[in-house]
């Protein structure tokens, strides 16, 4: 009796974006996905996993070259499909959730219009039924107040809400096969848990899932099998439990060792270069920035008030990291923007380097902006895509007051070396960089002004675990070397526990709990903090000797 045909059958797939063999980003990989199976592809940024996913849905672009001995889905040859054939497959048979919701969602359409499109295209239901389905889908992916949110545009939503809307759009046409490229990257832990339960339900109902994620704890929970990619090749594959308990390839072992947790506090996650020697600790800590009793209220469509930050106080000290955690909409990013001076509070005081934003004149405000820099979750959106790395950093060095072409070029090289990038990257544009490489350029740009404070707004949430480890080590090196204060905003509690000296928990704009990081994580006092910690997916792996790690 013949074995049933795999739903997806990939044989010796190669994808390149140039003319030479050296331009291949996927290099002769083969794998299958059976009906009803959940498979995860893991690997660092640039390994080829996202290109593999895009190839399966015919979205590699006109400049790509795809070669394969076989690429079949549901018995059909994907390599021979015409454009009109792809339109009937995407959305209806294969749903695709991309990593970057802000780029994937149409900025000129409301959430409702975005989700309605695949419903109208594939089912042709009347408007009233489509609207009911939109509300049901938003509720199913954990969007609060779906009746209100469906009228909003992507830029009016937090990162987590945008990602949930994108997932709702992907499952709107009820596809049996879902490709999910970092589907929970932008979600806080409680909503991540809800989305994972939803995806587990879809899997249990017979849907087939292909996951691409850097979150190995998510992989441990959702995947039946794991494919590990490195440099365009599959270096190891196998059942999830076996591969995590007994990894056979050095690269897989390195990935598992890179996951931040309570065990990694004070340790390096990645051995890409020796640690930087710490600067001598000052006799007393210096307060370099402070929020005191800050409140900020926004107006939602229709005039409804939304209190984003309510009587918030915090202080940053030189050479230390304050972790700011909470669910989407808790006020974390608004607090960061108030500290940066880009959002004005309704009440309260904001001081940077002992000076107030409220009373600073134009010249003094410019000097304060040099003292405090920011690294965002998505550096691509903050770069001009037409500019090379050389121009991006040269402009930042010029703003720092470095004169002379030679002096600026020398300072740019110093910055690249500081963030672990070779000078060969100088003439590349942002779109030709991996996510980790772009984030390093963003950090280099922030360092160009020699700031006393860096606001890190989800700086590693979009990165694979190995690249995340490298960037976290980089932040540690920079702080040791320069004594810069870090405000680290993240929904990833494992990351916060690894990097932070102190932590502040926000809910609905108010401080719920604060204190030394280890004290808060080990002995949380408030129910909300306990709820957050309980929702964190954990990588429980049993070694061959039976010892949990």
N, C-alpha and C positions, 0 to 999 in steps of 0.2 A: 504494500500500500504506500503510495507516494505521500510525502509530507505536504501539508497545505502550503500554498504559495504565500510568501511574506507579503504584508501590505506594502512595505517599502523595501526595495532591493537595490542597494548601491554597490557597484562593482568597479573597482579600480578608477575611482573618480579623481580627476585632476582639474584644477581651476587656476588660470593665470590671468594677469592683467597687463602682460607685456609680451614681447616676442621670444624671449629666451627661457630656457628651462629654469634659470635662476629666479624668474618672476613668478613661479608657481607658489600659490599660497595654500593650495590643497594638493597633496602629492600621492596620488594613487591609493586612496583609502577605499576600503570595502566594509560594509556592515549591512545588517538587515534589522527591520523592526516588524515584529509580528502583530497581528490584530489584537487589540486589547492590552498590549504591552506598554510599559512606561520605561523609556530609555533616556539617560542623561549623558550629555557630552560635556566634559569638563576640560579645562586647560587654560593656560595664561593668555592674556590679550595678544592677538596676532598669531595664535596657533592655527587658525583656519576654521574654527568651529562655527562662527556666525556666517562665514562665506558658504560653508557646507549647507547650513539651513536655508540661506537665500537661494542656493542652487536648486534645492528641492522644490521651491515654489517659482522658479524661473525669474528671479529678481537680481541676478548678478550684474546686469547692465550691458549696454551695447559694446563696451570696450573689453569685455571679458571673453575668454576662450575656455569653453567647457569640453572636456574629453572624458569618455567613460566607456568601459566595455558593456556597461548596462546601468540604466537609471530608470527604474520602473516603480510605478505607484498604482496599486489596485489592478495590476496586470497590464497597464498602459505604459508605453514608452514615452517618458517625459521629454526626451531629447528631440522628438519629432513633432511636438505640439506646436500649433500655430497660436498667434496671439489670442484669437477669439476662443480657442480651446482652453487657454489658461484662465480666462475670465470666468468660465463655468466651474473651474476647479477651486480657484482661490476663494476663500470665504465659505463656499458651500461644502466642499469636501476636505479642504485643508485650511484650517484657521491659523493665522500667524500673528503672534504677539511680539512686537519689537521691544527692545530695551528702552529706547528714548521716547517716552510718551509725548513730550513737548514738540519734538520734530514730527512724530507720526500723526498726531492729531491736526486737523485743519484749523489754523488759528482764526479763520473767518466763519467757522460753523459752531453752533452750540453743541453741547454734549448730545442732546436728543437727536439733532440732525446727523451727527456722526454715527450713532448707533442705528438709526433708522435706515441708513443707506443700504447695508447688506440685507436687511429685512425686505425692503422694497425691491431690491434687485433680484433676489432669489425666490421670494414668496408672493410678492404683489398683493399683500394684505391691505385692506382699507386703512385710512389714517388713524381712526380711533383704535383699532386693534394694534397698530404699530406703536402708538403712544403707550398703550397698556403694557406692551411687551418691553418697551424701553424702561418703564418704571420697575417692572419685575426683574429685568437684568441688572439694573443699578442696585437694587436691593440685594440681589444674589451675590454680588461682588463686594458688598459691605460699604456702599456709598451712603452716608447719612443724609437725611432729608432729600431723597431722590426727586421729589416734586420741585424743590428749589434748585437743586444742582443741575437738572436737565436743561435749564434755561441759561446756564452759564457757559462762558467760552473757556478754552483751555488755559489761557493766561490768568483766569480768575480762580483757578483751582491750585491746591498744593500739589507737590510732586506725587504724593501717594494717591490723591484723588484722581489725578490725570491717569496714573497707571491703572487704576481700577476701571476707569471709563474705557481705556483701551482694551482691557480684557473683556469687558462687556461687549464691545464692538466685535471682537474676534469670535466670540461664541454666539453672536446674534443669529447667524444663519445655520446654527446647529451642526457644525462640521463634525465628522467622526474622528478626524485626525487633527491634533493641535500641535503646532510647533511653538514653543515658548522660549524666547530669547531673553533671559534674565527677567522672568515675569514678576518676581517679588523684590527686585532690586530697590525700588523706591518706596517700599511699604514698611511701616513700622511693625513691631513684632506682633501686636494683637491682630492687626489686619492681615499680616502675612499668614498667621495661623488660620484665619478665616478663609483666605484664598486657597491655602493648601488643603483645607477640608473640602472646599468646593472642587478642586482639581482631583482629590482623592475620590470624591463622589462621581465625577465624570469618568474617571478611570474604572471605578467599580461598575459603572453602567455600561462599560464596553468601549469607551473612547480610547483611542491610542494617543499617547503623549510622547513627544520628543522634546526633552528639556535641554536648554543651554544655560548653565548657571555657574557662578563662582562660589555659591554657598553650599559647601559640602554637607552641612547639617540638613539642608533642604533635600539634597540628593539622597541622603540616608533615609529620609522619611518617604519620599515619593517614587523613587526609581527602582525598577526591578533589575536593570543592568546599567553599567557605566562604561562609557568609552572615554579614554583619556587621550587627548590630543596634545602634541607638542611639535612645533615647527612644521605644521601641515600634515603630520602623520599620526595615525593611531598607534600609540606605544604600548597600550595595555587595555584590555577589556575583560569584563566578566560580571558575574552576579554581584550586586552591590555589597551584600554582607561579606562575601569572600574577599572582594577587592579591598574593602576598607580594613578588614581584619588582618589580611595577609598580602599587602601590596608587593608585587614582584619587580616592579621597575623603579629605579632610583627616582625618576621624576615624580611618580605617584607618591612615593614616600615623602618627597619634599613638599608636595602640595598638602598632604595631611598634616605635616609638621608646621605649616604656615598659618594654620587657623588660630586667630587670637582667642584667648580664653583666660580664665583665672590662673591657669598654670603658666602662662607666658608673661605675666607682669614683670617688667624689668629685664626681659630677655629679648634678644634679636630674633626675628621671625625668618630672616632670609640672610644668607651669607654672601651677598653680592659684593660686599666690600667690608673691611674691618670697621668696627665702631669708632666714632670720633671721640677723642678725649674730651671730657667735660671741662668747661671753663671753671675756674675757681668759684665756689659758691659764695655769694655775698653774705656778710655778717647778718644783715637784716633783709627781709623781703621788701621789695619795692612795689607799691600799688601803681600800676601803669594805666588802668582804666577802671571806670566804675559806673554802674547804673544805680540810681537811688530812687525808689518809689515810682518807677516809670509805668505809665499807662498809655495805651494806644487803641483807639476804636476806629473801625472802618465801616463804611455803609455798603450793604449788599444791594443787589438790584431790588427796587421797590422801596428802598430807604431803611430796610431793617438793619439795626446796629449790630456789629460784631466786635466784641471786645477781644482783640488779639493778644494784648499784653495787659495785665492787671496788677498794679502795685509791685512790679518786679524790681528786685535789687540783686546785684551781683558785683563782684570785683575780680579783676585779673591781676596776677602778680608776676613779676619778671621770672623767667625760668620755670614756670609752672603751667600746667594744663588744666583748664576747667572744662569738664564734659557737660554738655547741655542736651538732655534727652527728653523724649515725650512723643506722643503720637502725632500724626499729621494734623495740622490745625491747632497744635498746642501753643504756638507762639514762638517756637525756637528760631525760625528764620527771621521773623519780625524783630525779635530781640537783637539778632545779629545786625540787621539793617539799621536799627536805632543806634547801636554802638558805632557803626560805620559812618553815621551821619547822613545816610541816604534816605532815612525815614525820620520825620520829626515827631516826637512824642507829644501827646496831649497834656501830659503832666509829668513831673519828675525831673531829675537832673542827670545829665550825661557828661562825664569828664574823661578826657584822654590826655595822658601825660600832664595831669593837673590843670588842664584848661577846659573850659566849657564850650560845647558846640553852640549852645544858645547865644553866647555873647561874642563868639569869634567873628572878626571881620573877614573880608575876602582873603587877605594875605595870610592871616593866622589860620583860617580854615584850610587853605592849601597846605600849610605846614603840618596841620593835624592829620590830613589825609596821607601824608608821607609816613606818619608814625604808625598808621594802622592800615593793613592790607588784607585782601580776602582771596581765598581759593575756593571756587565753587564746585558743586557736584559735576557740572557739565562744562568743562573748559572750552569745548568746541563752540558753544554759543557765545562765549565772551571773547573769542578771537575773530579778527577779520579774516575770512577764509582766503582772501587774495594775498595776504601778507605771509612772508616766509618766517621761520623761526628767527632768523637773523634780524629781520625788521622789527618783529614783535619785541625782542629783547633789547635791540638798539634803542628803540623809542623809550622803553622803560628806563634804560641807563641814562639816556639824555634827560628824562624828567627828574632823575636823581641828581642832576647837576654835573655829570661827568662830561668834560669838554675834550674836544679833539678826537678826530676819527680813530687814531691809533689807540688812544686811551679807552674809547668806547668799545672798540673791537676786543681789546684785552680784557675788559670787564665782562663782556658777553661770554668769552671763553671761560673765565673764572666761574661764572654762574652755571654754565653747562656742566663743568666739572663738579661743582658743588651738588648738583642734582643727579649726577651719574649718567650724563648724556655725552656722546662723542661729538666732535665738531662737524662730523659728516651730516648731522641733522640740521645744520644751519640753513641750508637752502631748500629744505622741505617745507611744504605748506601743511597746515593743521590736518587737512583731510587725508594726508599721506602718513599720518602718525597713528599709532595704536592709542587706545584709551589711556594706558599707563604712561606712554611717552608724552601725550598731550598734558596730562596732569603734572608731569615733571616740568614741562615748559611753563605751566601756570605757576608752579611754586617758584621757579627761577625768576619769573617776572615779578612776583610779590617780593622776593628777596632783593631785587635790584635797588629798591628804595631804602634798604636797611631799616625795616620797620621795627618797632618795639613790640607790636602786637600783630598777630595774624588770626583772622576769623576763618575757620575751616568749616564750610557749610556742606556737609555730607561729601567730603573730598575723596572718599574711597568706596562709596556705596555702589558705583557703577563699574568697579574694577574686579577682575578675577582674583582669586584668593592669593595667588603667588605675587601678582603685581600689587595687590593691596598690602601684602606683607612688606614688600620693598618700599612702598610709599610711607607706610607707618614707621619703618626703620629710618627713612629719610627725615621725616618730621622730628624724630627723636634725636638724630644726629644734628640737625639744624638748631634745635633748642639747646642741646649741650654746647654747641659751638658758639652760638650768638646770645643765649640767654633770653630769646624772644618769648613772650607770653602767648599762649594759644587758647582760643575759645573754640573747642571742638564740638560741633553740632552734628549729631548722628542719631539715627534710629537703631543702629546696630549696637546692642548692649555689650557684645563680646569685644567690639572695637573700643568702646568707651572704657570698659574695665581695663583693657590693655594699656591705653594711652594716658588716661586721666589721673591727676593727683586728687582732684575733688570733683564731685558731680552734683548737678542741680537738676531735679526732676520737675518738669512742667506739665500741667494739665489745664486746658481751657484758659491759658494765659497766666495762670497763677502758680506760684511755687508750692509744690506738694511736699518735697523732701529735699534736703541738701546735707552734704557732709563729706568727709574723706571717702574716696571711692570704695575702698575695701570694706569700710564700715557699713556703707549703704547697701552694697551687694551682699555682704555676708549676713547682715541683720537689718533688713528693711523694716521700718516702723509702720509705714502707711499702706493701706490696702491696695491703692493704685500702683505703688512701686512693686508690691508683691505680685500683682496681676501681670505687670510688664515682664518681670523676671520669669514668671511661670510660663509665659507664652514663647520664650526664646527656644527655637529648635536647637537640639543638642546633638553633637556628633558622638554618640555612644558606640564605640567600636571594641569588640572583644578580640584580643590578640590570640594567636594560636595557642599560647600557654593559658588562655582563659582570663587574663588580667585586663580589666577595663582601662581605657586610656581616654 
